[in-house]
Amino acid sequence: MKSEFVVKELSTAELQERLDAERVELNKMKMNHHISPLENPNLIKAHKKNIARILTELRRRELAK
């Protein structure tokens, strides 16, 4: 699953919402993976990368102010 959303086009509020949603989904996936293996464990890695992309963009905007 490749994330197709563009981080730079989202507003800061939308990024915060997306960050919260990604973190919740990552935690659910981790818990499910510990109970029974996921079909595609690479999805966990994809969610981590999405979180990193969002945090990077939020930090860039913070420094630009």
MODELLER restraints for C-alpha pairs under 7 A, 6 or more apart:
rsr = mdl.restraints
at = mdl.atoms
rsr.add(forms.Gaussian(group=physical.xy_distance, feature=features.Distance(at['CA:1:A'], at['CA:43:A']), mean=6.71, stdev=0.5))
rsr.add(forms.Gaussian(group=physical.xy_distance, feature=features.Distance(at['CA:7:A'], at['CA:54:A']), mean=6.48, stdev=0.5))
rsr.add(forms.Gaussian(group=physical.xy_distance, feature=features.Distance(at['CA:7:A'], at['CA:57:A']), mean=6.97, stdev=0.5))
rsr.add(forms.Gaussian(group=physical.xy_distance, feature=features.Distance(at['CA:8:A'], at['CA:57:A']), mean=6.94, stdev=0.5))
rsr.add(forms.Gaussian(group=physical.xy_distance, feature=features.Distance(at['CA:15:A'], at['CA:54:A']), mean=6.48, stdev=0.5))
rsr.add(forms.Gaussian(group=physical.xy_distance, feature=features.Distance(at['CA:19:A'], at['CA:51:A']), mean=6.10, stdev=0.5))
rsr.add(forms.Gaussian(group=physical.xy_distance, feature=features.Distance(at['CA:19:A'], at['CA:54:A']), mean=6.53, stdev=0.5))
rsr.add(forms.Gaussian(group=physical.xy_distance, feature=features.Distance(at['CA:22:A'], at['CA:47:A']), mean=6.39, stdev=0.5))
rsr.add(forms.Gaussian(group=physical.xy_distance, feature=features.Distance(at['CA:22:A'], at['CA:51:A']), mean=6.47, stdev=0.5))
rsr.add(forms.Gaussian(group=physical.xy_distance, feature=features.Distance(at['CA:26:A'], at['CA:44:A']), mean=6.33, stdev=0.5))
rsr.add(forms.Gaussian(group=physical.xy_distance, feature=features.Distance(at['CA:26:A'], at['CA:47:A']), mean=6.09, stdev=0.5))
rsr.add(forms.Gaussian(group=physical.xy_distance, feature=features.Distance(at['CA:29:A'], at['CA:44:A']), mean=6.71, stdev=0.5))
